[in-house]
Amino acid sequence: MRAVSDLLNKLSDGLNRAALVGATLAVAIMLAAAGWQVIARYLLNQPPIWTEELARFSMVWGGLLGASCAFRRRLDPTLFPEALSAAGGKGLVFTLFRAFGVCCFALPILWFSFFGPGANPARGYLARLAGRQTETMDLPMVVFGIAIPLAFTLILLHIVADVARALTESKELK
C-alpha cells in the first residue's frame, strides 16, 4: 500500500508543479495582455480588440489551474482547518469526508463536460464548444473550455492521492 500511495503522491506532485507553471504563465499572459491594452488605449489611442479576450481566457486558465494547486497544498477554503492536521483513524475519516464532498462537486462537472442530456457526448460542454470560435482571436472555444475538466481532473487525482496517503498512515499507526 505504501508503494501505491508514494506513486500517487509523486504523480500528484508532478502534475501540481506542471499546473503551477501553467497557472503562472496564464497570469503572466493575462497581465501582458491587460498591460498592452492600457498602453495601446491611452498612448496610441487604438487598443487592439483581441487583448481583452486573451486576458479573459488567460484568467480562466490561471484561476482554474491555480485552484487545483491550492487544493493540493491544502490552501483552499476549509470549514474545519484542524481536520487537515488530524492523523490516524480520525485523519482518515476527515480525509474521506473531504473526498466525498469534493467528488459530489467535481464529478457532475466532469460528467457534463463530456456528456450532455441523455449521456449524449455530442451535447456535452466540450462538444458544444468545439463548434464555436472565439470572437476576435479566431480560435476554437474548446482551447479555453478544456481548462475546466482539466482542473477538476487534477483535483480528483489530488484527492485520490490524499485518500491513499491517509489509508497508508492509518494502517501504519495500527
C-alpha positions in Angstrom: 0.0 0.0 0.0 2.9 2.4 0.8 4.2 2.0 -2.8 0.9 2.8 -4.4 0.5 5.8 -2.0 4.0 7.1 -2.8 3.4 6.6 -6.6 0.1 8.6 -6.4 1.7 11.3 -4.4 4.6 11.6 -6.8 2.2 11.8 -9.7 0.1 14.3 -7.9 3.1 16.4 -7.0 4.5 16.3 -10.6 1.2 17.3 -12.1 0.8 20.0 -9.4 4.2 21.5 -10.5 3.1 21.5 -14.1 -0.2 23.1 -13.2 1.6 25.8 -11.2 3.8 26.6 -14.2 0.7 26.7 -16.4 -1.1 29.0 -13.9 1.9 31.3 -13.7 2.2 31.5 -17.5 -1.5 32.2 -17.8 -1.4 35.0 -15.2 1.7 36.5 -16.9 -0.1 36.4 -20.3 -3.1 38.0 -18.7 -1.0 40.8 -17.2 0.8 41.3 -20.5 -2.4 41.5 -22.5 -4.1 43.9 -20.0 -0.9 46.0 -19.9 -0.8 46.2 -23.6 -4.5 47.1 -23.7 -3.8 50.0 -21.3 -0.8 51.2 -23.2 -2.5 51.0 -26.6 -5.7 52.7 -25.3 -4.1 55.7 -23.6 -0.9 56.2 -25.5 -1.7 55.0 -29.0 -5.5 55.7 -28.9 -6.1 52.5 -30.7 -6.4 49.4 -28.4 -6.3 46.0 -30.1 -9.6 44.2 -29.8 -8.0 40.8 -29.1 -6.2 41.7 -25.8 -9.4 41.8 -23.7 -10.4 38.3 -24.9 -6.9 36.9 -24.4 -6.8 38.4 -20.9 -10.2 36.9 -20.1 -9.3 33.4 -21.2 -5.9 33.6 -19.6 -7.6 34.5 -16.3 -9.8 31.4 -16.6 -6.8 29.1 -17.2 -4.8 30.8 -14.4 -7.7 30.6 -12.0 -8.6 27.0 -12.6 -5.0 25.7 -12.6 -4.2 27.8 -9.6 -7.3 26.4 -7.8 -6.0 22.9 -8.4 -2.6 23.9 -7.0 -4.2 25.5 -3.9 -6.2 22.3 -3.3 -3.1 20.1 -3.5 -1.3 22.3 -1.0 -4.4 22.5 1.2 -4.6 26.2 0.8 -8.3 26.0 -0.3 -11.0 27.4 2.0 -11.6 24.9 4.7 -14.6 24.8 7.1 -12.6 22.8 9.7 -8.9 23.7 9.5 -8.0 21.4 12.4 -9.3 18.4 10.4 -6.4 18.8 7.9 -3.8 18.0 10.6 -5.6 15.1 12.2 -3.8 11.7 11.9 -4.7 8.1 12.3 -8.3 6.9 12.1 -9.6 10.4 12.7 -7.5 11.8 9.9 -8.8 9.1 7.6 -12.4 9.9 8.4 -11.8 13.6 7.8 -10.0 12.8 4.5 -12.8 10.5 3.3 -15.4 13.2 4.2 -13.4 15.8 2.3 -13.1 13.4 -0.6 -16.8 12.8 -0.6 -17.6 16.5 -0.7 -15.1 17.1 -3.5 -16.5 14.2 -5.5 -20.0 15.5 -5.1 -19.0 18.8 -6.7 -16.3 17.6 -9.2 -17.9 14.5 -10.7 -21.0 16.2 -12.1 -18.8 19.0 -13.6 -16.7 16.4 -15.3 -19.7 14.4 -16.5 -21.4 17.4 -18.1 -18.1 18.5 -19.6 -18.1 15.3 -21.7 -21.8 14.3 -21.8 -25.0 16.2 -22.3 -28.6 15.2 -21.6 -29.2 11.5 -22.1 -25.5 10.8 -21.8 -25.0 12.2 -25.4 -21.4 13.2 -26.0 -22.4 15.4 -28.9 -24.3 17.6 -26.4 -21.6 17.9 -23.8 -20.0 21.2 -22.9 -16.7 20.5 -24.8 -18.6 19.2 -27.9 -20.7 22.3 -28.0 -17.5 24.5 -27.6 -15.8 22.6 -30.4 -18.1 24.1 -32.9 -17.6 27.7 -31.8 -14.8 30.1 -32.5 -13.6 33.0 -30.3 -14.8 36.4 -31.4 -11.5 38.1 -32.0 -8.7 35.6 -32.0 -10.4 33.0 -34.3 -9.5 30.0 -32.2 -11.8 27.2 -31.2 -13.5 27.8 -27.9 -12.6 24.3 -26.8 -9.0 25.5 -26.4 -10.2 27.6 -23.5 -13.1 25.4 -22.3 -10.8 22.4 -21.7 -9.4 24.2 -18.7 -12.5 23.2 -16.7 -12.3 19.4 -17.0 -8.5 19.5 -16.8 -8.5 21.4 -13.5 -11.2 19.2 -12.0 -9.4 16.0 -13.1 -6.3 17.3 -11.4 -8.3 17.9 -8.2 -9.7 14.4 -8.3 -6.2 13.0 -8.8 -5.1 15.1 -5.8 -8.0 13.7 -3.7 -7.2 10.1 -4.7 -3.5 10.7 -3.6 -4.8 12.2 -0.3 -7.0 9.2 0.4 -4.2 6.8 -0.4 -1.9 8.7 1.9 -4.5 8.7 4.7 -5.2 5.0 4.3 -1.5 4.2 4.4 -0.9 6.4 7.5 -3.9 4.9 9.4 -2.7 1.3 8.7 0.9 2.1 9.7 -0.3 3.6 13.1 -2.1 0.3 14.0 
